[in-house]
């Protein structure tokens, strides 16, 4: 049994702005940030880590920021819930994603998420984009499991052993994502690392981090399946 773990943002889909708006509103409400919000290069970060690094740019010490992190999470998730009706129009599923998910399902490959998103945010996004039918959220690893993305593969492995097969090995897990942090996460956990240049990082940059396979995009389903399964 193989388990493919999908990153969400930049790999499965892109947002046209609704996600950033919900995050911005929560940052202003909880951390009192006024004016322009300074941004960090957050690709591949977990939601908690992205929040902490963002508010640090606005003078918040980590200890003080941590005290408000749960309140930020609740405000952010509430904002996404309120925008749920608009998310379906806001989210753009990337080319080749649906076809790849369906082919993996036909091959009997289990699929879930490995993402820096809080679990409720990931569920909401994936459902709004219409991608939830073949993905088993119960096998996923999320930013709400650990704010250090490097710790997430063992989370998914424990769930897979408990819910699918006690003999599941980390070598049976594939992580696919669009950022260097996705590659590092897979490497740290001992999983197969597949990078796809559908996010802000071009293929030449991703190649320097030596993933097991590198794709420009997911448009060629046969090529994608071969990269994912090491065929």
Backbone bond lengths (Angstrom), bond angles and torsions (degrees), N, CA, C in turn:
res aa  C-N    CA-C-N  psi(-1)  N-CA   C-N-CA  omega(-1)  CA-C   N-CA-C  phi
1 X - - - 1.455 - - 1.521 110.13 -
2 X 1.319 116.84 129.58 1.455 122.22 174.07 1.530 109.05 -103.31
3 X 1.335 114.73 153.56 1.463 121.40 174.98 1.519 108.04 -129.26
4 X 1.328 116.75 117.19 1.456 122.40 176.28 1.527 108.69 -99.80
5 X 1.320 115.12 125.90 1.464 121.68 -178.61 1.525 108.86 -111.00
6 X 1.311 115.26 116.82 1.460 122.03 -177.00 1.519 112.03 -92.19
7 X 1.329 116.63 133.14 1.453 120.77 161.62 1.527 107.35 -70.36
8 X 1.327 117.12 159.13 1.465 120.42 -176.10 1.530 111.28 -99.33
9 X 1.322 116.68 -71.81 1.460 121.48 -171.38 1.533 111.13 -73.87
10 X 1.318 116.22 122.97 1.451 121.28 -179.58 1.515 113.63 88.52
11 X 1.325 117.28 -11.01 1.465 121.90 179.63 1.520 110.57 -114.55
12 X 1.324 116.57 -56.60 1.463 120.65 174.80 1.526 111.71 -84.13
13 X 1.334 115.68 -36.32 1.470 119.34 -170.50 1.512 110.87 -157.93
14 X 1.322 114.42 166.81 1.457 123.06 169.08 1.518 108.80 -125.17
15 X 1.317 115.67 152.71 1.466 121.64 174.21 1.511 109.08 -105.52
16 X 1.326 116.07 141.37 1.456 120.84 178.11 1.525 112.47 -84.84
17 X 1.321 117.95 0.52 1.460 119.71 175.57 1.508 115.90 143.08
18 X 1.320 118.44 -16.44 1.467 120.54 -175.63 1.526 112.04 -65.91
19 X 1.326 117.17 -35.67 1.459 120.26 -178.75 1.526 109.69 -67.84
20 X 1.320 117.11 -45.57 1.464 120.47 179.22 1.525 110.73 -62.85
21 X 1.319 117.09 -38.76 1.459 120.02 179.53 1.526 111.04 -63.33
22 X 1.327 117.40 -41.50 1.465 120.42 178.74 1.523 110.61 -64.65
23 X 1.329 116.70 -40.39 1.465 120.20 178.12 1.529 110.84 -65.33
24 X 1.317 116.66 -42.48 1.464 120.85 -179.28 1.524 110.98 -62.05
25 X 1.317 116.68 -44.58 1.468 119.89 179.45 1.515 111.06 -61.11
26 X 1.330 117.01 -40.70 1.467 120.40 -179.89 1.526 111.16 -68.33
27 X 1.325 117.74 -39.17 1.465 120.83 177.51 1.526 111.02 -62.31
28 X 1.302 116.50 -42.40 1.466 119.66 179.76 1.531 110.83 -66.90
29 X 1.321 116.34 -42.48 1.460 120.25 -175.99 1.519 112.39 -68.49
30 X 1.327 117.08 -40.56 1.467 120.62 -172.38 1.529 111.62 -92.51
31 X 1.321 117.38 -41.85 1.467 120.60 -175.29 1.526 113.35 -102.28
32 X 1.329 116.71 0.48 1.451 120.27 174.59 1.515 114.67 64.75
33 X 1.326 117.63 28.41 1.456 120.35 -178.72 1.524 109.29 -77.28
34 X 1.306 115.94 127.92 1.459 121.61 178.79 1.520 109.74 -113.48
35 X 1.322 116.05 161.87 1.450 119.63 -179.74 1.513 111.71 70.10
36 X 1.323 115.45 -159.68 1.466 120.39 -179.16 1.525 110.02 -68.20
37 X 1.311 115.63 136.90 1.462 120.80 177.07 1.521 108.50 -90.76
38 X 1.305 115.84 121.90 1.464 120.76 179.49 1.522 108.66 -71.54
39 X 1.300 116.36 134.98 1.456 121.63 -174.51 1.518 111.52 -104.17
40 X 1.319 115.71 150.61 1.461 121.49 172.49 1.525 107.80 -111.49
41 X 1.312 116.47 160.41 1.465 120.95 176.45 1.525 107.53 -75.98
42 X 1.322 115.40 88.21 1.458 120.52 -167.78 1.505 116.13 -92.63
43 X 1.339 118.61 5.57 1.453 119.77 -178.39 1.516 112.77 -56.71
44 X 1.330 116.79 121.44 1.460 121.23 -179.55 1.508 114.95 86.46
45 X 1.337 117.86 -5.13 1.474 119.81 175.86 1.526 110.31 -75.11
46 X 1.317 115.68 156.65 1.459 118.83 169.86 1.526 108.72 -78.28
47 X 1.326 115.78 156.82 1.469 119.79 177.42 1.527 112.34 -54.70
48 X 1.338 119.30 -46.36 1.465 118.26 179.77 1.531 112.80 -62.34
49 X 1.339 117.39 -42.57 1.461 119.68 -178.38 1.519 111.23 -67.77
50 X 1.322 116.87 -39.26 1.465 120.38 177.67 1.519 110.79 -60.92
51 X 1.324 116.35 -41.12 1.462 120.27 179.29 1.518 111.04 -64.59
52 X 1.320 116.85 -46.57 1.463 120.55 -178.62 1.528 111.49 -62.56
53 X 1.322 117.04 -41.40 1.463 119.24 -178.90 1.531 111.50 -72.26
54 X 1.337 116.07 -32.29 1.463 119.29 177.67 1.524 111.01 -67.29
55 X 1.328 116.95 -48.68 1.468 118.48 -177.00 1.528 111.17 -70.88
56 X 1.349 116.96 -23.78 1.468 119.45 175.07 1.521 110.50 -61.86
57 X 1.327 117.49 -33.58 1.458 121.16 177.70 1.531 111.70 -67.29
58 X 1.327 115.93 -16.28 1.469 121.25 179.96 1.528 111.70 -108.15
59 X 1.335 115.89 20.20 1.452 120.05 170.79 1.510 116.55 93.83
60 X 1.321 118.24 4.60 1.460 120.36 -179.98 1.529 110.71 -83.64
61 X 1.324 116.70 125.73 1.464 121.05 171.18 1.526 108.26 -72.20
62 X 1.336 116.26 150.32 1.464 119.35 -174.68 1.526 112.79 -58.91
63 X 1.320 117.60 -41.85 1.468 120.16 -177.95 1.521 110.90 -60.33
64 X 1.330 116.78 -44.43 1.466 120.15 179.05 1.523 110.78 -68.49
65 X 1.326 116.53 -40.14 1.463 120.03 -179.94 1.525 111.24 -63.38
66 X 1.322 116.58 -38.42 1.469 120.48 179.67 1.527 111.96 -61.95
67 X 1.313 116.76 -32.98 1.456 120.09 -179.46 1.529 111.91 -63.44
68 X 1.320 116.59 -24.83 1.468 121.39 -177.73 1.525 112.59 -104.83
69 X 1.328 117.29 2.28 1.464 119.73 -172.30 1.524 112.55 -65.46
70 X 1.326 117.47 -39.84 1.468 119.92 178.56 1.524 110.79 -64.98
71 X 1.327 116.38 -38.20 1.465 119.88 178.13 1.525 110.44 -65.38
72 X 1.341 116.71 -39.75 1.465 119.66 176.09 1.518 110.12 -61.48
73 X 1.342 116.91 -47.67 1.471 120.20 -179.73 1.523 110.71 -54.95
74 X 1.330 116.28 -46.71 1.460 119.62 -177.81 1.523 111.73 -64.89
75 X 1.331 116.87 -40.10 1.466 120.48 179.86 1.529 110.90 -68.00
76 X 1.319 115.98 -41.59 1.466 120.74 179.38 1.523 111.23 -63.77
77 X 1.328 116.64 -46.48 1.460 119.98 -179.59 1.524 111.36 -65.99
78 X 1.328 116.33 -37.34 1.468 119.36 176.71 1.525 110.71 -62.88
79 X 1.330 116.04 -39.28 1.463 120.10 177.82 1.522 111.84 -64.01
80 X 1.329 116.82 -40.59 1.459 119.68 177.55 1.524 111.11 -65.57
81 X 1.323 116.45 -39.98 1.468 120.08 177.73 1.519 110.52 -60.58
82 X 1.327 116.11 -43.07 1.461 120.16 -179.08 1.525 111.42 -65.89
83 X 1.332 115.98 -30.01 1.467 120.20 -179.00 1.523 112.33 -93.47
84 X 1.322 117.23 8.64 1.460 120.88 -171.70 1.530 111.99 -56.24
85 X 1.325 116.63 -41.43 1.464 119.24 -177.64 1.525 111.40 -63.15
86 X 1.335 116.75 -31.87 1.459 120.77 -178.52 1.526 112.83 -85.44
87 X 1.333 117.16 -16.31 1.464 119.65 -174.78 1.521 112.64 -64.85
88 X 1.328 117.29 -35.84 1.458 119.64 -178.40 1.527 111.03 -58.76
89 X 1.335 116.71 -36.49 1.462 120.52 178.11 1.522 111.56 -80.95
90 X 1.325 116.65 -27.87 1.467 120.86 -177.01 1.519 112.50 -77.40
91 X 1.326 117.96 -34.71 1.460 121.81 -173.10 1.525 111.02 -85.65
92 X 1.314 115.36 134.04 1.458 122.60 178.99 1.525 109.14 -111.68
93 X 1.328 116.96 111.39 1.461 121.31 175.41 1.526 108.27 -71.97
94 X 1.323 116.19 130.68 1.459 120.17 -174.13 1.529 111.86 -77.23
95 X 1.331 116.88 150.31 1.466 120.82 -177.33 1.527 112.46 -56.84
96 X 1.323 115.26 136.99 1.454 121.74 176.50 1.511 114.79 88.47
97 X 1.322 117.52 -12.57 1.466 120.14 -176.47 1.529 111.24 -65.39
98 X 1.317 117.33 -51.51 1.469 120.52 -176.84 1.523 110.11 -60.95
99 X 1.318 116.74 -45.13 1.466 120.58 -178.57 1.528 111.48 -62.65
100 X 1.327 117.01 -39.89 1.465 120.25 -179.79 1.520 110.99 -68.14
101 X 1.311 116.82 -44.41 1.460 120.39 178.50 1.523 110.75 -59.38
102 X 1.332 116.66 -43.40 1.463 119.82 -179.56 1.524 111.52 -66.38
103 X 1.334 117.71 -40.94 1.469 120.07 179.46 1.524 111.25 -64.99
104 X 1.326 117.23 -41.79 1.462 119.95 176.67 1.516 111.10 -60.75
105 X 1.305 116.09 -40.88 1.473 119.90 178.01 1.529 110.40 -61.12
106 X 1.329 117.09 -44.28 1.458 120.50 178.88 1.526 111.87 -61.38
107 X 1.330 116.31 -30.81 1.467 121.17 179.79 1.526 112.76 -83.31
108 X 1.338 117.08 -1.26 1.459 120.51 178.75 1.514 114.36 79.94
109 X 1.334 117.20 20.15 1.461 121.75 179.68 1.526 109.37 -86.97
110 X 1.319 117.19 128.30 1.468 120.94 175.32 1.526 108.92 -72.15
111 X 1.332 116.18 144.98 1.464 120.53 -177.97 1.522 110.35 -137.37
112 X 1.328 114.46 139.68 1.459 120.57 174.80 1.522 108.00 -151.76
113 X 1.314 116.08 -156.88 1.457 122.63 -176.25 1.517 110.76 -120.00
114 X 1.320 116.16 144.01 1.456 122.50 162.14 1.520 104.74 -128.86
115 X 1.316 115.91 107.81 1.449 121.37 -168.97 1.512 111.22 -146.87
116 X 1.318 115.63 152.30 1.450 119.95 174.93 1.511 113.74 -76.53
117 X 1.324 117.21 -8.41 1.457 120.73 178.47 1.527 111.84 -63.00
118 X 1.333 116.18 146.25 1.453 118.73 163.55 1.527 107.64 -55.77
119 X 1.334 117.19 144.69 1.467 119.20 -176.09 1.530 112.65 -56.02
120 X 1.344 120.33 -46.66 1.466 118.21 179.74 1.524 112.81 -61.60
121 X 1.337 117.48 -34.67 1.461 120.45 178.03 1.520 110.49 -66.84
122 X 1.319 117.05 -42.45 1.465 120.60 179.11 1.524 110.64 -63.02
123 X 1.314 116.63 -45.13 1.466 120.25 178.80 1.520 111.00 -59.61
124 X 1.332 115.83 -44.11 1.454 120.59 -177.68 1.524 110.85 -64.70
125 X 1.330 117.07 -46.37 1.463 120.52 -179.47 1.532 111.13 -61.73
126 X 1.327 115.98 -50.04 1.458 120.16 -175.79 1.529 110.81 -64.46
127 X 1.311 117.02 -39.08 1.465 120.42 178.29 1.521 111.01 -67.27
128 X 1.345 116.67 -43.08 1.465 120.42 179.56 1.521 111.38 -62.72
129 X 1.341 116.17 -31.44 1.461 120.57 179.27 1.524 112.36 -83.54
130 X 1.329 117.60 -3.56 1.454 121.57 178.40 1.514 114.57 76.13
131 X 1.340 116.80 26.08 1.464 120.80 -176.38 1.533 113.35 -108.21
132 X 1.309 117.62 10.42 1.467 120.84 -170.89 1.526 113.81 -84.47
133 X 1.313 119.04 -11.45 1.460 120.05 -170.72 1.522 113.05 -65.63
134 X 1.327 117.68 -35.14 1.469 121.03 -175.45 1.523 112.95 -105.86
135 X 1.319 118.21 -3.54 1.462 120.78 -176.83 1.520 109.74 -100.61
136 X 1.322 116.14 127.79 1.463 122.05 -179.89 1.522 108.44 -94.14
137 X 1.333 116.71 99.37 1.461 121.03 -177.52 1.526 112.19 -60.08
138 X 1.314 117.14 -26.36 1.466 120.13 -176.98 1.521 112.68 -67.30
139 X 1.325 117.31 -15.79 1.464 121.27 -179.84 1.526 112.10 -97.80
140 X 1.324 117.72 0.14 1.450 121.01 -171.05 1.518 114.57 -84.26
141 X 1.323 114.15 168.53 1.472 122.57 174.75 1.527 106.87 -128.90
142 X 1.335 115.81 135.36 1.455 121.02 -167.38 1.528 111.13 -134.89
143 X 1.329 114.40 165.05 1.455 119.18 176.53 1.503 113.50 -61.00
144 X 1.321 117.04 -22.00 1.462 120.49 176.18 1.524 112.24 -78.39
145 X 1.337 118.03 -13.35 1.471 121.01 174.83 1.525 111.29 -80.20
146 X 1.318 115.96 -35.96 1.470 121.15 179.22 1.519 107.71 -164.49
147 X 1.315 118.35 132.89 1.465 118.24 -178.74 1.521 112.87 -77.72
148 X 1.321 117.94 -7.27 1.455 122.81 173.05 1.528 108.13 -95.83
149 X 1.322 116.89 109.58 1.462 120.56 -176.54 1.529 112.01 -59.61
150 X 1.316 117.87 -28.38 1.462 120.78 -178.77 1.524 112.51 -63.85
151 X 1.323 117.17 -14.61 1.468 121.25 -177.96 1.526 113.00 -96.56
152 X 1.331 118.52 5.65 1.465 119.36 -169.01 1.523 115.42 -87.20
153 X 1.330 119.44 -27.86 1.463 119.04 178.30 1.529 111.88 -60.34
154 X 1.350 120.30 -44.28 1.462 119.31 176.78 1.528 113.60 -60.23
155 X 1.323 117.31 -30.18 1.469 120.63 176.49 1.525 110.00 -62.85
156 X 1.333 116.28 -47.45 1.458 120.28 179.61 1.527 111.77 -66.68
157 X 1.325 116.95 -37.98 1.461 120.66 179.65 1.518 110.93 -62.76
158 X 1.327 117.10 -42.95 1.470 120.18 178.93 1.520 110.50 -61.63
159 X 1.321 117.15 -41.58 1.467 120.53 179.60 1.524 110.79 -66.07
160 X 1.340 116.75 -41.59 1.456 120.17 -179.77 1.525 111.63 -64.43
161 X 1.324 116.11 -40.36 1.468 119.06 177.97 1.527 111.53 -65.04
162 X 1.304 115.66 -35.22 1.469 119.89 -178.53 1.526 112.07 -78.03
163 X 1.324 117.42 -35.28 1.459 120.65 -170.92 1.529 114.73 -105.20
164 X 1.336 117.08 -21.65 1.465 119.50 -177.78 1.519 112.01 -114.49
165 X 1.344 116.19 -60.75 1.463 120.96 -170.82 1.523 108.81 -155.31
166 X 1.330 118.08 117.64 1.465 120.38 -179.98 1.523 113.64 -59.66
167 X 1.342 117.12 -20.60 1.461 120.07 -178.53 1.529 112.68 -93.21
168 X 1.323 117.41 5.12 1.464 120.06 179.19 1.522 110.10 -54.87
169 X 1.328 115.82 133.11 1.462 122.12 -179.72 1.519 109.23 -111.07
170 X 1.323 116.54 154.51 1.453 119.82 -179.53 1.530 111.12 -62.45
171 X 1.323 117.36 -24.85 1.463 120.73 177.38 1.525 111.90 -66.96
172 X 1.331 117.68 -15.11 1.458 122.39 177.94 1.525 112.52 -87.12
173 X 1.332 117.31 -2.07 1.462 122.23 -176.17 1.521 110.43 -102.13
174 X 1.325 115.63 135.61 1.464 122.72 177.47 1.526 107.93 -120.34
175 X 1.312 116.96 130.10 1.461 122.74 175.58 1.517 108.01 -109.80
176 X 1.331 117.28 125.27 1.453 121.25 177.73 1.518 109.71 -119.66
177 X 1.331 116.57 127.84 1.457 120.83 -178.36 1.514 111.64 -158.73
178 X 1.320 115.69 174.90 1.466 121.35 -172.03 1.522 113.68 -109.72
179 X 1.328 118.17 7.79 1.464 119.15 -175.75 1.526 111.60 -130.23
180 X 1.336 116.63 160.07 1.465 119.57 174.22 1.528 112.59 -57.55
181 X 1.328 117.69 -31.34 1.466 119.75 179.83 1.528 111.48 -68.27
182 X 1.331 117.81 -29.80 1.464 120.03 174.93 1.526 110.52 -65.46
183 X 1.332 115.93 -41.63 1.466 120.34 178.19 1.523 110.08 -64.72
184 X 1.330 116.21 -45.20 1.470 120.42 -179.46 1.520 110.89 -62.89
185 X 1.320 116.43 -38.00 1.464 120.56 179.09 1.523 110.70 -62.93
186 X 1.338 116.26 -47.12 1.461 119.64 178.17 1.526 110.99 -60.79
187 X 1.332 116.34 -45.00 1.465 120.69 -179.90 1.527 111.21 -60.42
188 X 1.326 116.61 -44.66 1.467 120.50 -178.22 1.518 111.54 -61.50
189 X 1.340 116.09 -33.97 1.462 119.87 -177.78 1.503 114.17 -92.24
190 X 1.348 118.06 -7.07 1.457 121.35 179.72 1.514 114.07 84.84
191 X 1.347 118.07 14.38 1.462 122.06 -179.08 1.521 110.78 -90.50
192 X 1.327 116.54 166.72 1.457 121.83 173.04 1.522 108.70 -71.81
193 X 1.325 116.82 134.56 1.464 121.98 -177.45 1.520 109.80 -109.68
194 X 1.346 115.88 118.99 1.456 121.78 175.57 1.523 107.70 -118.00
195 X 1.320 116.17 123.43 1.465 121.68 179.89 1.516 109.54 -106.14
196 X 1.335 115.44 143.92 1.454 120.88 177.66 1.529 108.48 -132.74
197 X 1.327 116.61 131.63 1.467 121.47 -172.03 1.527 111.37 -88.76
198 X 1.322 116.12 51.48 1.469 121.34 179.60 1.517 112.30 -102.12
199 X 1.326 117.07 -0.17 1.456 121.97 177.92 1.513 110.56 -107.60
200 X 1.327 117.58 -151.29 1.463 120.70 -176.38 1.526 114.60 -78.73
201 X 1.323 117.67 -8.09 1.466 120.77 -176.86 1.525 110.37 -100.91
202 X 1.325 118.50 118.42 1.469 120.78 179.75 1.529 111.50 -68.25
203 X 1.316 114.58 161.64 1.461 119.98 -176.93 1.531 111.96 -58.49
204 X 1.315 117.25 -38.54 1.466 119.80 -178.81 1.522 111.31 -61.94
205 X 1.319 117.36 -37.96 1.467 120.25 177.61 1.523 110.80 -69.62
206 X 1.327 116.73 -45.51 1.468 119.88 -179.93 1.524 111.23 -61.00
207 X 1.316 116.89 -34.31 1.468 120.59 -178.59 1.516 111.93 -61.83
208 X 1.326 117.74 -30.25 1.461 120.37 -178.80 1.518 111.87 -66.67
209 X 1.338 117.62 -17.92 1.468 121.42 179.18 1.530 111.70 -93.75
210 X 1.319 116.78 3.81 1.467 124.78 170.60 1.535 113.51 54.63
211 X 1.323 117.52 58.71 1.465 118.78 171.76 1.530 110.37 -67.00
212 X 1.307 116.52 163.89 1.465 119.70 177.16 1.520 111.35 -68.66
213 X 1.328 116.15 -29.89 1.462 121.11 175.91 1.519 107.79 -149.02
214 X 1.331 115.45 149.83 1.459 121.28 -177.93 1.517 108.95 -135.07
215 X 1.333 115.56 128.91 1.456 122.36 -179.76 1.523 109.80 -121.07
216 X 1.313 116.32 141.64 1.464 120.09 173.19 1.527 109.97 -70.86
217 X 1.326 116.01 -37.16 1.466 122.77 -178.38 1.528 107.90 -161.60
218 X 1.332 116.65 -179.60 1.458 120.79 -178.65 1.523 112.29 -106.51
219 X 1.334 116.97 17.32 1.454 120.35 -173.14 1.513 114.53 -66.57
220 X 1.325 118.04 -31.24 1.464 122.36 179.28 1.530 107.61 -95.90
221 X 1.323 116.48 101.06 1.469 120.49 -172.78 1.526 111.75 -62.41
222 X 1.330 117.73 -41.82 1.468 119.80 -179.96 1.532 110.68 -61.27
223 X 1.338 116.78 -42.90 1.464 121.06 178.61 1.523 110.74 -63.46
224 X 1.323 116.04 -40.79 1.468 119.99 -179.00 1.521 110.60 -65.90
225 X 1.327 117.22 -44.97 1.460 120.11 -179.90 1.531 110.38 -62.25
226 X 1.306 116.84 -40.72 1.465 120.31 178.62 1.526 110.83 -62.25
227 X 1.332 116.46 -40.40 1.466 120.14 179.35 1.526 111.51 -67.22
228 X 1.313 115.65 -42.27 1.455 120.10 -178.20 1.535 112.17 -66.82
229 X 1.303 116.33 -43.62 1.463 120.73 -172.93 1.516 113.03 -97.03
230 X 1.347 117.57 0.40 1.460 120.87 175.89 1.502 113.24 70.23
231 X 1.327 116.14 33.87 1.472 119.79 -178.07 1.526 110.95 -92.76
